[in-house]
Amino acid sequence: MCSACEGADEQAGISPILAARARRIEARMPGPKVPDQYWDILLGHAGGSVPWPETRRMLTALDQAEQRPGAALRCDAA
């Protein structure tokens, strides 16, 4: 994550639409679903840490969501 996102009060690099798309993709992936509290942490809505297996699962879902037509990462800090 870039310093613009790390220093902000909220996650600037993942749009709400992309996050919602990634959460739907993640929910359909095999294995246990990532708890909502971990998504809140990743998106900057809560503080804390996320175990690596869940982080990897969320990042995989975000990568897949980004590949869909019309999806784009945005950074309001840039």
N, CA, C and O atoms as a Maestro MAE file, in Angstrom:
{
 s_m_m2io_version
 :::
 2.0.0
}

f_m_ct {
 s_m_title
 :::
 protein
 m_atom[312] {
  # First column is atom index #
  i_m_mmod_type
  r_m_x_coord
  r_m_y_coord
  r_m_z_coord
  i_m_residue_number
  s_m_chain_name
  s_m_pdb_residue_name
  s_m_pdb_atom_name
  i_m_atomic_number
  :::
  1 25 0.853 -1.167 0.000 1 A "MET " " N  " 7
  2 3 0.000 0.000 0.000 1 A "MET " " CA " 6
  3 2 0.900 1.232 0.000 1 A "MET " " C  " 6
  4 15 1.940 1.228 0.659 1 A "MET " " O  " 8
  5 25 0.529 2.268 -0.713 2 A "CYS " " N  " 7
  6 3 1.360 3.470 -0.777 2 A "CYS " " CA " 6
  7 2 1.174 4.322 0.469 2 A "CYS " " C  " 6
  8 15 0.211 4.147 1.215 2 A "CYS " " O  " 8
  9 25 2.101 5.243 0.686 3 A "SER " " N  " 7
  10 3 2.064 6.060 1.901 3 A "SER " " CA " 6
  11 2 0.827 6.958 1.950 3 A "SER " " C  " 6
  12 15 0.379 7.322 3.037 3 A "SER " " O  " 8
  13 25 0.274 7.317 0.802 4 A "ALA " " N  " 7
  14 3 -0.936 8.143 0.800 4 A "ALA " " CA " 6
  15 2 -2.087 7.416 1.474 4 A "ALA " " C  " 6
  16 15 -2.877 8.023 2.197 4 A "ALA " " O  " 8
  17 25 -2.179 6.103 1.232 5 A "CYS " " N  " 7
  18 3 -3.251 5.328 1.857 5 A "CYS " " CA " 6
  19 2 -2.947 5.013 3.313 5 A "CYS " " C  " 6
  20 15 -3.846 5.035 4.154 5 A "CYS " " O  " 8
  21 25 -1.691 4.722 3.617 6 A "GLU " " N  " 7
  22 3 -1.334 4.356 4.973 6 A "GLU " " CA " 6
  23 2 -1.524 5.519 5.937 6 A "GLU " " C  " 6
  24 15 -1.820 5.299 7.111 6 A "GLU " " O  " 8
  25 25 -1.359 6.749 5.466 7 A "GLY " " N  " 7
  26 3 -1.467 7.900 6.340 7 A "GLY " " CA " 6
  27 2 -2.866 8.486 6.418 7 A "GLY " " C  " 6
  28 15 -3.121 9.368 7.238 7 A "GLY " " O  " 8
  29 25 -3.758 8.019 5.594 8 A "ALA " " N  " 7
  30 3 -5.116 8.574 5.551 8 A "ALA " " CA " 6
  31 2 -6.002 7.939 6.612 8 A "ALA " " C  " 6
  32 15 -5.689 6.877 7.152 8 A "ALA " " O  " 8
  33 25 -7.097 8.595 6.897 9 A "ASP " " N  " 7
  34 3 -8.067 8.055 7.847 9 A "ASP " " CA " 6
  35 2 -8.863 6.903 7.262 9 A "ASP " " C  " 6
  36 15 -9.410 6.087 8.005 9 A "ASP " " O  " 8
  37 25 -8.933 6.826 5.959 10 A "GLU " " N  " 7
  38 3 -9.654 5.730 5.322 10 A "GLU " " CA " 6
  39 2 -8.877 5.255 4.109 10 A "GLU " " C  " 6
  40 15 -8.018 5.972 3.595 10 A "GLU " " O  " 8
  41 25 -9.173 4.071 3.660 11 A "GLN " " N  " 7
  42 3 -8.491 3.472 2.524 11 A "GLN " " CA " 6
  43 2 -8.898 4.211 1.264 11 A "GLN " " C  " 6
  44 15 -10.059 4.160 0.858 11 A "GLN " " O  " 8
  45 25 -7.944 4.903 0.641 12 A "ALA " " N  " 7
  46 3 -8.256 5.701 -0.537 12 A "ALA " " CA " 6
  47 2 -8.119 4.921 -1.835 12 A "ALA " " C  " 6
  48 15 -8.681 5.336 -2.848 12 A "ALA " " O  " 8
  49 25 -7.390 3.802 -1.845 13 A "GLY " " N  " 7
  50 3 -7.082 3.118 -3.079 13 A "GLY " " CA " 6
  51 2 -8.122 2.140 -3.578 13 A "GLY " " C  " 6
  52 15 -8.016 1.667 -4.709 13 A "GLY " " O  " 8
  53 25 -9.121 1.822 -2.778 14 A "ILE " " N  " 7
  54 3 -10.125 0.838 -3.189 14 A "ILE " " CA " 6
  55 2 -11.489 1.511 -3.165 14 A "ILE " " C  " 6
  56 15 -11.989 1.897 -2.108 14 A "ILE " " O  " 8
  57 25 -12.078 1.644 -4.340 15 A "SER " " N  " 7
  58 3 -13.382 2.299 -4.405 15 A "SER " " CA " 6
  59 2 -14.438 1.421 -3.751 15 A "SER " " C  " 6
  60 15 -14.278 0.202 -3.702 15 A "SER " " O  " 8
  61 25 -15.517 2.019 -3.247 16 A "PRO " " N  " 7
  62 3 -16.588 1.221 -2.645 16 A "PRO " " CA " 6
  63 2 -17.181 0.200 -3.612 16 A "PRO " " C  " 6
  64 15 -17.544 -0.901 -3.198 16 A "PRO " " O  " 8
  65 25 -17.282 0.547 -4.881 17 A "ILE " " N  " 7
  66 3 -17.841 -0.375 -5.868 17 A "ILE " " CA " 6
  67 2 -16.912 -1.574 -6.061 17 A "ILE " " C  " 6
  68 15 -17.370 -2.714 -6.128 17 A "ILE " " O  " 8
  69 25 -15.597 -1.311 -6.151 18 A "LEU " " N  " 7
  70 3 -14.636 -2.398 -6.303 18 A "LEU " " CA " 6
  71 2 -14.624 -3.282 -5.063 18 A "LEU " " C  " 6
  72 15 -14.546 -4.506 -5.170 18 A "LEU " " O  " 8
  73 25 -14.703 -2.665 -3.886 19 A "ALA " " N  " 7
  74 3 -14.730 -3.438 -2.639 19 A "ALA " " CA " 6
  75 2 -15.960 -4.340 -2.588 19 A "ALA " " C  " 6
  76 15 -15.858 -5.505 -2.203 19 A "ALA " " O  " 8
  77 25 -17.111 -3.816 -2.969 20 A "ALA " " N  " 7
  78 3 -18.342 -4.619 -2.962 20 A "ALA " " CA " 6
  79 2 -18.237 -5.785 -3.938 20 A "ALA " " C  " 6
  80 15 -18.660 -6.899 -3.629 20 A "ALA " " O  " 8
  81 25 -17.677 -5.529 -5.106 21 A "ARG " " N  " 7
  82 3 -17.500 -6.582 -6.106 21 A "ARG " " CA " 6
  83 2 -16.549 -7.661 -5.567 21 A "ARG " " C  " 6
  84 15 -16.806 -8.855 -5.722 21 A "ARG " " O  " 8
  85 25 -15.461 -7.234 -4.941 22 A "ALA " " N  " 7
  86 3 -14.492 -8.186 -4.379 22 A "ALA " " CA " 6
  87 2 -15.115 -9.015 -3.265 22 A "ALA " " C  " 6
  88 15 -14.845 -10.211 -3.156 22 A "ALA " " O  " 8
  89 25 -15.938 -8.395 -2.447 23 A "ARG " " N  " 7
  90 3 -16.593 -9.138 -1.358 23 A "ARG " " CA " 6
  91 2 -17.537 -10.197 -1.907 23 A "ARG " " C  " 6
  92 15 -17.629 -11.288 -1.344 23 A "ARG " " O  " 8
  93 25 -18.244 -9.896 -3.002 24 A "ARG " " N  " 7
  94 3 -19.120 -10.895 -3.617 24 A "ARG " " CA " 6
  95 2 -18.299 -12.041 -4.191 24 A "ARG " " C  " 6
  96 15 -18.676 -13.206 -4.057 24 A "ARG " " O  " 8
  97 25 -17.182 -11.718 -4.827 25 A "ILE " " N  " 7
  98 3 -16.305 -12.753 -5.381 25 A "ILE " " CA " 6
  99 2 -15.750 -13.614 -4.260 25 A "ILE " " C  " 6
  100 15 -15.758 -14.842 -4.355 25 A "ILE " " O  " 8
  101 25 -15.270 -12.981 -3.200 26 A "GLU " " N  " 7
  102 3 -14.685 -13.714 -2.072 26 A "GLU " " CA " 6
  103 2 -15.699 -14.652 -1.431 26 A "GLU " " C  " 6
  104 15 -15.350 -15.765 -1.040 26 A "GLU " " O  " 8
  105 25 -16.932 -14.222 -1.322 27 A "ALA " " N  " 7
  106 3 -17.981 -15.047 -0.698 27 A "ALA " " CA " 6
  107 2 -18.244 -16.322 -1.499 27 A "ALA " " C  " 6
  108 15 -18.679 -17.325 -0.933 27 A "ALA " " O  " 8
  109 25 -17.988 -16.296 -2.802 28 A "ARG " " N  " 7
  110 3 -18.208 -17.465 -3.651 28 A "ARG " " CA " 6
  111 2 -16.977 -18.366 -3.753 28 A "ARG " " C  " 6
  112 15 -17.059 -19.458 -4.315 28 A "ARG " " O  " 8
  113 25 -15.849 -17.925 -3.221 29 A "MET " " N  " 7
  114 3 -14.630 -18.734 -3.281 29 A "MET " " CA " 6
  115 2 -14.758 -19.930 -2.340 29 A "MET " " C  " 6
  116 15 -15.442 -19.842 -1.321 29 A "MET " " O  " 8
  117 25 -14.103 -21.053 -2.674 30 A "PRO " " N  " 7
  118 3 -14.145 -22.203 -1.781 30 A "PRO " " CA " 6
  119 2 -13.452 -21.882 -0.460 30 A "PRO " " C  " 6
  120 15 -12.515 -21.086 -0.411 30 A "PRO " " O  " 8
  121 25 -13.923 -22.507 0.593 31 A "GLY " " N  " 7
  122 3 -13.321 -22.303 1.908 31 A "GLY " " CA " 6
  123 2 -14.118 -21.322 2.743 31 A "GLY " " C  " 6
  124 15 -15.119 -20.767 2.289 31 A "GLY " " O  " 8
  125 25 -13.660 -21.113 3.981 32 A "PRO " " N  " 7
  126 3 -14.390 -20.218 4.880 32 A "PRO " " CA " 6
  127 2 -14.364 -18.770 4.403 32 A "PRO " " C  " 6
  128 15 -13.342 -18.272 3.930 32 A "PRO " " O  " 8
  129 25 -15.497 -18.116 4.535 33 A "LYS " " N  " 7
  130 3 -15.639 -16.708 4.160 33 A "LYS " " CA " 6
  131 2 -14.872 -15.835 5.149 33 A "LYS " " C  " 6
  132 15 -14.845 -16.123 6.346 33 A "LYS " " O  " 8
  133 25 -14.252 -14.769 4.650 34 A "VAL " " N  " 7
  134 3 -13.539 -13.821 5.498 34 A "VAL " " CA " 6
  135 2 -14.564 -13.043 6.337 34 A "VAL " " C  " 6
  136 15 -15.547 -12.540 5.792 34 A "VAL " " O  " 8
  137 25 -14.344 -12.941 7.657 35 A "PRO " " N  " 7
  138 3 -15.272 -12.183 8.491 35 A "PRO " " CA " 6
  139 2 -15.354 -10.712 8.070 35 A "PRO " " C  " 6
  140 15 -14.369 -10.131 7.614 35 A "PRO " " O  " 8
  141 25 -16.536 -10.123 8.229 36 A "ASP " " N  " 7
  142 3 -16.746 -8.716 7.868 36 A "ASP " " CA " 6
  143 2 -15.761 -7.799 8.568 36 A "ASP " " C  " 6
  144 15 -15.345 -6.795 7.990 36 A "ASP " " O  " 8
  145 25 -15.378 -8.114 9.792 37 A "GLN " " N  " 7
  146 3 -14.461 -7.239 10.539 37 A "GLN " " CA " 6
  147 2 -13.108 -7.133 9.838 37 A "GLN " " C  " 6
  148 15 -12.455 -6.093 9.922 37 A "GLN " " O  " 8
  149 25 -12.676 -8.186 9.150 38 A "TYR " " N  " 7
  150 3 -11.403 -8.130 8.432 38 A "TYR " " CA " 6
  151 2 -11.508 -7.241 7.190 38 A "TYR " " C  " 6
  152 15 -10.561 -6.535 6.842 38 A "TYR " " O  " 8
  153 25 -12.649 -7.282 6.536 39 A "TRP " " N  " 7
  154 3 -12.853 -6.372 5.407 39 A "TRP " " CA " 6
  155 2 -12.836 -4.918 5.900 39 A "TRP " " C  " 6
  156 15 -12.267 -4.044 5.245 39 A "TRP " " O  " 8
  157 25 -13.457 -4.666 7.046 40 A "ASP " " N  " 7
  158 3 -13.459 -3.313 7.605 40 A "ASP " " CA " 6
  159 2 -12.040 -2.829 7.862 40 A "ASP " " C  " 6
  160 15 -11.726 -1.664 7.620 40 A "ASP " " O  " 8
  161 25 -11.186 -3.715 8.350 41 A "ILE " " N  " 7
  162 3 -9.792 -3.350 8.609 41 A "ILE " " CA " 6
  163 2 -9.077 -3.068 7.288 41 A "ILE " " C  " 6
  164 15 -8.406 -2.045 7.151 41 A "ILE " " O  " 8
  165 25 -9.217 -3.968 6.319 42 A "LEU " " N  " 7
  166 3 -8.557 -3.787 5.029 42 A "LEU " " CA " 6
  167 2 -8.975 -2.483 4.356 42 A "LEU " " C  " 6
  168 15 -8.148 -1.799 3.752 42 A "LEU " " O  " 8
  169 25 -10.244 -2.145 4.460 43 A "LEU " " N  " 7
  170 3 -10.767 -0.951 3.797 43 A "LEU " " CA " 6
  171 2 -10.568 0.320 4.609 43 A "LEU " " C  " 6
  172 15 -10.946 1.405 4.166 43 A "LEU " " O  " 8
  173 25 -9.977 0.195 5.794 44 A "GLY " " N  " 7
  174 3 -9.662 1.372 6.583 44 A "GLY " " CA " 6
  175 2 -10.796 1.888 7.440 44 A "GLY " " C  " 6
  176 15 -10.724 3.011 7.939 44 A "GLY " " O  " 8
  177 25 -11.838 1.101 7.624 45 A "HIS " " N  " 7
  178 3 -12.976 1.515 8.441 45 A "HIS " " CA " 6
  179 2 -12.790 1.146 9.906 45 A "HIS " " C  " 6
  180 15 -13.548 1.596 10.765 45 A "HIS " " O  " 8
  181 25 -11.786 0.332 10.190 46 A "ALA " " N  " 7
  182 3 -11.504 -0.106 11.558 46 A "ALA " " CA " 6
  183 2 -10.002 -0.339 11.682 46 A "ALA " " C  " 6
  184 15 -9.314 -0.564 10.686 46 A "ALA " " O  " 8
  185 25 -9.515 -0.285 12.886 47 A "GLY " " N  " 7
  186 3 -8.113 -0.563 13.134 47 A "GLY " " CA " 6
  187 2 -7.915 -2.023 13.491 47 A "GLY " " C  " 6
  188 15 -8.862 -2.719 13.856 47 A "GLY " " O  " 8
  189 25 -6.699 -2.471 13.384 48 A "GLY " " N  " 7
  190 3 -6.397 -3.838 13.750 48 A "GLY " " CA " 6
  191 2 -5.529 -4.501 12.703 48 A "GLY " " C  " 6
  192 15 -5.000 -3.848 11.804 48 A "GLY " " O  " 8
  193 25 -5.395 -5.786 12.831 49 A "SER " " N  " 7
  194 3 -4.598 -6.550 11.875 49 A "SER " " CA " 6
  195 2 -5.409 -7.735 11.370 49 A "SER " " C  " 6
  196 15 -6.362 -8.186 12.006 49 A "SER " " O  " 8
  197 25 -5.000 -8.218 10.215 50 A "VAL " " N  " 7
  198 3 -5.692 -9.335 9.575 50 A "VAL " " CA " 6
  199 2 -4.674 -10.451 9.363 50 A "VAL " " C  " 6
  200 15 -3.590 -10.201 8.834 50 A "VAL " " O  " 8
  201 25 -5.002 -11.669 9.764 51 A "PRO " " N  " 7
  202 3 -4.088 -12.789 9.522 51 A "PRO " " CA " 6
  203 2 -3.798 -12.956 8.023 51 A "PRO " " C  " 6
  204 15 -4.633 -12.645 7.173 51 A "PRO " " O  " 8
  205 25 -2.593 -13.455 7.725 52 A "TRP " " N  " 7
  206 3 -2.180 -13.574 6.331 52 A "TRP " " CA " 6
  207 2 -3.124 -14.412 5.474 52 A "TRP " " C  " 6
  208 15 -3.426 -13.979 4.362 52 A "TRP " " O  " 8
  209 25 -3.608 -15.563 5.894 53 A "PRO " " N  " 7
  210 3 -4.505 -16.324 4.992 53 A "PRO " " CA " 6
  211 2 -5.733 -15.514 4.550 53 A "PRO " " C  " 6
  212 15 -6.134 -15.584 3.388 53 A "PRO " " O  " 8
  213 25 -6.320 -14.758 5.458 54 A "GLU " " N  " 7
  214 3 -7.485 -13.938 5.111 54 A "GLU " " CA " 6
  215 2 -7.074 -12.754 4.234 54 A "GLU " " C  " 6
  216 15 -7.799 -12.379 3.312 54 A "GLU " " O  " 8
  217 25 -5.913 -12.169 4.522 55 A "THR " " N  " 7
  218 3 -5.416 -11.064 3.691 55 A "THR " " CA " 6
  219 2 -5.204 -11.545 2.266 55 A "THR " " C  " 6
  220 15 -5.623 -10.885 1.315 55 A "THR " " O  " 8
  221 25 -4.559 -12.684 2.117 56 A "ARG " " N  " 7
  222 3 -4.301 -13.246 0.791 56 A "ARG " " CA " 6
  223 2 -5.619 -13.516 0.067 56 A "ARG " " C  " 6
  224 15 -5.734 -13.234 -1.126 56 A "ARG " " O  " 8
  225 25 -6.605 -14.053 0.765 57 A "ARG " " N  " 7
  226 3 -7.914 -14.341 0.161 57 A "ARG " " CA " 6
  227 2 -8.584 -13.047 -0.312 57 A "ARG " " C  " 6
  228 15 -9.136 -12.995 -1.411 57 A "ARG " " O  " 8
  229 25 -8.533 -12.009 0.520 58 A "MET " " N  " 7
  230 3 -9.142 -10.730 0.138 58 A "MET " " CA " 6
  231 2 -8.412 -10.103 -1.050 58 A "MET " " C  " 6
  232 15 -9.052 -9.579 -1.962 58 A "MET " " O  " 8
  233 25 -7.079 -10.154 -1.047 59 A "LEU " " N  " 7
  234 3 -6.322 -9.574 -2.155 59 A "LEU " " CA " 6
  235 2 -6.562 -10.333 -3.453 59 A "LEU " " C  " 6
  236 15 -6.605 -9.733 -4.527 59 A "LEU " " O  " 8
  237 25 -6.717 -11.643 -3.358 60 A "THR " " N  " 7
  238 3 -7.048 -12.448 -4.543 60 A "THR " " CA " 6
  239 2 -8.406 -12.016 -5.092 60 A "THR " " C  " 6
  240 15 -8.567 -11.854 -6.302 60 A "THR " " O  " 8
  241 25 -9.374 -11.831 -4.211 61 A "ALA " " N  " 7
  242 3 -10.707 -11.389 -4.642 61 A "ALA " " CA " 6
  243 2 -10.642 -9.993 -5.254 61 A "ALA " " C  " 6
  244 15 -11.315 -9.722 -6.248 61 A "ALA " " O  " 8
  245 25 -9.844 -9.111 -4.673 62 A "LEU " " N  " 7
  246 3 -9.686 -7.764 -5.239 62 A "LEU " " CA " 6
  247 2 -9.039 -7.819 -6.617 62 A "LEU " " C  " 6
  248 15 -9.443 -7.088 -7.521 62 A "LEU " " O  " 8
  249 25 -8.036 -8.682 -6.782 63 A "ASP " " N  " 7
  250 3 -7.404 -8.833 -8.094 63 A "ASP " " CA " 6
  251 2 -8.419 -9.307 -9.131 63 A "ASP " " C  " 6
  252 15 -8.448 -8.805 -10.254 63 A "ASP " " O  " 8
  253 25 -9.248 -10.270 -8.751 64 A "GLN " " N  " 7
  254 3 -10.265 -10.772 -9.681 64 A "GLN " " CA " 6
  255 2 -11.303 -9.703 -9.986 64 A "GLN " " C  " 6
  256 15 -11.750 -9.578 -11.126 64 A "GLN " " O  " 8
  257 25 -11.688 -8.935 -8.979 65 A "ALA " " N  " 7
  258 3 -12.674 -7.868 -9.183 65 A "ALA " " CA " 6
  259 2 -12.124 -6.787 -10.108 65 A "ALA " " C  " 6
  260 15 -12.863 -6.206 -10.904 65 A "ALA " " O  " 8
  261 25 -10.836 -6.523 -9.999 66 A "GLU " " N  " 7
  262 3 -10.220 -5.500 -10.827 66 A "GLU " " CA " 6
  263 2 -10.196 -5.902 -12.298 66 A "GLU " " C  " 6
  264 15 -10.172 -5.039 -13.175 66 A "GLU " " O  " 8
  265 25 -10.201 -7.201 -12.574 67 A "GLN " " N  " 7
  266 3 -10.146 -7.696 -13.948 67 A "GLN " " CA " 6
  267 2 -11.486 -7.590 -14.673 67 A "GLN " " C  " 6
  268 15 -11.542 -7.711 -15.896 67 A "GLN " " O  " 8
  269 25 -12.547 -7.366 -13.933 68 A "ARG " " N  " 7
  270 3 -13.872 -7.270 -14.552 68 A "ARG " " CA " 6
  271 2 -13.992 -5.968 -15.340 68 A "ARG " " C  " 6
  272 15 -13.392 -4.962 -14.961 68 A "ARG " " O  " 8
  273 25 -14.750 -5.974 -16.418 69 A "PRO " " N  " 7
  274 3 -14.934 -4.741 -17.211 69 A "PRO " " CA " 6
  275 2 -15.516 -3.617 -16.345 69 A "PRO " " C  " 6
  276 15 -16.431 -3.831 -15.550 69 A "PRO " " O  " 8
  277 25 -14.970 -2.440 -16.521 70 A "GLY " " N  " 7
  278 3 -15.471 -1.272 -15.797 70 A "GLY " " CA " 6
  279 2 -14.895 -1.107 -14.409 70 A "GLY " " C  " 6
  280 15 -15.184 -0.115 -13.739 70 A "GLY " " O  " 8
  281 25 -14.091 -2.049 -13.959 71 A "ALA " " N  " 7
  282 3 -13.503 -1.958 -12.633 71 A "ALA " " CA " 6
  283 2 -12.190 -1.180 -12.730 71 A "ALA " " C  " 6
  284 15 -11.437 -1.321 -13.693 71 A "ALA " " O  " 8
  285 25 -11.938 -0.368 -11.725 72 A "ALA " " N  " 7
  286 3 -10.682 0.372 -11.691 72 A "ALA " " CA " 6
  287 2 -10.342 0.738 -10.264 72 A "ALA " " C  " 6
  288 15 -11.211 1.095 -9.468 72 A "ALA " " O  " 8
  289 25 -9.064 0.641 -9.958 73 A "LEU " " N  " 7
  290 3 -8.598 1.166 -8.677 73 A "LEU " " CA " 6
  291 2 -8.493 2.679 -8.816 73 A "LEU " " C  " 6
  292 15 -8.124 3.191 -9.873 73 A "LEU " " O  " 8
  293 25 -8.809 3.367 -7.774 74 A "ARG " " N  " 7
  294 3 -8.673 4.818 -7.816 74 A "ARG " " CA " 6
  295 2 -7.947 5.243 -6.547 74 A "ARG " " C  " 6
  296 15 -8.020 4.577 -5.514 74 A "ARG " " O  " 8
  297 25 -7.263 6.338 -6.646 75 A "CYS " " N  " 7
  298 3 -6.587 6.887 -5.470 75 A "CYS " " CA " 6
  299 2 -6.859 8.375 -5.451 75 A "CYS " " C  " 6
  300 15 -6.326 9.123 -6.270 75 A "CYS " " O  " 8
  301 25 -7.695 8.808 -4.509 76 A "ASP " " N  " 7
  302 3 -8.047 10.218 -4.407 76 A "ASP " " CA " 6
  303 2 -6.886 11.050 -3.901 76 A "ASP " " C  " 6
  304 15 -6.893 12.273 -4.037 76 A "ASP " " O  " 8
  305 25 -5.873 10.391 -3.308 77 A "ALA " " N  " 7
  306 3 -4.750 11.116 -2.734 77 A "ALA " " CA " 6
  307 2 -3.770 11.581 -3.811 77 A "ALA " " C  " 6
  308 15 -3.002 12.516 -3.586 77 A "ALA " " O  " 8
  309 25 -3.790 10.944 -4.964 78 A "ALA " " N  " 7
  310 3 -2.812 11.279 -6.028 78 A "ALA " " CA " 6
  311 2 -3.224 12.503 -6.802 78 A "ALA " " C  " 6
  312 15 -2.520 12.917 -7.723 78 A "ALA " " O  " 8
  :::
 }
 m_bond[311] {
  # First column is bond index #
  i_m_from
  i_m_to
  i_m_order
  :::
  1 1 2 1
  2 2 3 1
  3 3 4 2
  4 3 5 1
  5 5 6 1
  6 6 7 1
  7 7 8 2
  8 7 9 1
  9 9 10 1
  10 10 11 1
  11 11 12 2
  12 11 13 1
  13 13 14 1
  14 14 15 1
  15 15 16 2
  16 15 17 1
  17 17 18 1
  18 18 19 1
  19 19 20 2
  20 19 21 1
  21 21 22 1
  22 22 23 1
  23 23 24 2
  24 23 25 1
  25 25 26 1
  26 26 27 1
  27 27 28 2
  28 27 29 1
  29 29 30 1
  30 30 31 1
  31 31 32 2
  32 31 33 1
  33 33 34 1
  34 34 35 1
  35 35 36 2
  36 35 37 1
  37 37 38 1
  38 38 39 1
  39 39 40 2
  40 39 41 1
  41 41 42 1
  42 42 43 1
  43 43 44 2
  44 43 45 1
  45 45 46 1
  46 46 47 1
  47 47 48 2
  48 47 49 1
  49 49 50 1
  50 50 51 1
  51 51 52 2
  52 51 53 1
  53 53 54 1
  54 54 55 1
  55 55 56 2
  56 55 57 1
  57 57 58 1
  58 58 59 1
  59 59 60 2
  60 59 61 1
  61 61 62 1
  62 62 63 1
  63 63 64 2
  64 63 65 1
  65 65 66 1
  66 66 67 1
  67 67 68 2
  68 67 69 1
  69 69 70 1
  70 70 71 1
  71 71 72 2
  72 71 73 1
  73 73 74 1
  74 74 75 1
  75 75 76 2
  76 75 77 1
  77 77 78 1
  78 78 79 1
  79 79 80 2
  80 79 81 1
  81 81 82 1
  82 82 83 1
  83 83 84 2
  84 83 85 1
  85 85 86 1
  86 86 87 1
  87 87 88 2
  88 87 89 1
  89 89 90 1
  90 90 91 1
  91 91 92 2
  92 91 93 1
  93 93 94 1
  94 94 95 1
  95 95 96 2
  96 95 97 1
  97 97 98 1
  98 98 99 1
  99 99 100 2
  100 99 101 1
  101 101 102 1
  102 102 103 1
  103 103 104 2
  104 103 105 1
  105 105 106 1
  106 106 107 1
  107 107 108 2
  108 107 109 1
  109 109 110 1
  110 110 111 1
  111 111 112 2
  112 111 113 1
  113 113 114 1
  114 114 115 1
  115 115 116 2
  116 115 117 1
  117 117 118 1
  118 118 119 1
  119 119 120 2
  120 119 121 1
  121 121 122 1
  122 122 123 1
  123 123 124 2
  124 123 125 1
  125 125 126 1
  126 126 127 1
  127 127 128 2
  128 127 129 1
  129 129 130 1
  130 130 131 1
  131 131 132 2
  132 131 133 1
  133 133 134 1
  134 134 135 1
  135 135 136 2
  136 135 137 1
  137 137 138 1
  138 138 139 1
  139 139 140 2
  140 139 141 1
  141 141 142 1
  142 142 143 1
  143 143 144 2
  144 143 145 1
  145 145 146 1
  146 146 147 1
  147 147 148 2
  148 147 149 1
  149 149 150 1
  150 150 151 1
  151 151 152 2
  152 151 153 1
  153 153 154 1
  154 154 155 1
  155 155 156 2
  156 155 157 1
  157 157 158 1
  158 158 159 1
  159 159 160 2
  160 159 161 1
  161 161 162 1
  162 162 163 1
  163 163 164 2
  164 163 165 1
  165 165 166 1
  166 166 167 1
  167 167 168 2
  168 167 169 1
  169 169 170 1
  170 170 171 1
  171 171 172 2
  172 171 173 1
  173 173 174 1
  174 174 175 1
  175 175 176 2
  176 175 177 1
  177 177 178 1
  178 178 179 1
  179 179 180 2
  180 179 181 1
  181 181 182 1
  182 182 183 1
  183 183 184 2
  184 183 185 1
  185 185 186 1
  186 186 187 1
  187 187 188 2
  188 187 189 1
  189 189 190 1
  190 190 191 1
  191 191 192 2
  192 191 193 1
  193 193 194 1
  194 194 195 1
  195 195 196 2
  196 195 197 1
  197 197 198 1
  198 198 199 1
  199 199 200 2
  200 199 201 1
  201 201 202 1
  202 202 203 1
  203 203 204 2
  204 203 205 1
  205 205 206 1
  206 206 207 1
  207 207 208 2
  208 207 209 1
  209 209 210 1
  210 210 211 1
  211 211 212 2
  212 211 213 1
  213 213 214 1
  214 214 215 1
  215 215 216 2
  216 215 217 1
  217 217 218 1
  218 218 219 1
  219 219 220 2
  220 219 221 1
  221 221 222 1
  222 222 223 1
  223 223 224 2
  224 223 225 1
  225 225 226 1
  226 226 227 1
  227 227 228 2
  228 227 229 1
  229 229 230 1
  230 230 231 1
  231 231 232 2
  232 231 233 1
  233 233 234 1
  234 234 235 1
  235 235 236 2
  236 235 237 1
  237 237 238 1
  238 238 239 1
  239 239 240 2
  240 239 241 1
  241 241 242 1
  242 242 243 1
  243 243 244 2
  244 243 245 1
  245 245 246 1
  246 246 247 1
  247 247 248 2
  248 247 249 1
  249 249 250 1
  250 250 251 1
  251 251 252 2
  252 251 253 1
  253 253 254 1
  254 254 255 1
  255 255 256 2
  256 255 257 1
  257 257 258 1
  258 258 259 1
  259 259 260 2
  260 259 261 1
  261 261 262 1
  262 262 263 1
  263 263 264 2
  264 263 265 1
  265 265 266 1
  266 266 267 1
  267 267 268 2
  268 267 269 1
  269 269 270 1
  270 270 271 1
  271 271 272 2
  272 271 273 1
  273 273 274 1
  274 274 275 1
  275 275 276 2
  276 275 277 1
  277 277 278 1
  278 278 279 1
  279 279 280 2
  280 279 281 1
  281 281 282 1
  282 282 283 1
  283 283 284 2
  284 283 285 1
  285 285 286 1
  286 286 287 1
  287 287 288 2
  288 287 289 1
  289 289 290 1
  290 290 291 1
  291 291 292 2
  292 291 293 1
  293 293 294 1
  294 294 295 1
  295 295 296 2
  296 295 297 1
  297 297 298 1
  298 298 299 1
  299 299 300 2
  300 299 301 1
  301 301 302 1
  302 302 303 1
  303 303 304 2
  304 303 305 1
  305 305 306 1
  306 306 307 1
  307 307 308 2
  308 307 309 1
  309 309 310 1
  310 310 311 1
  311 311 312 2
  :::
 }
}
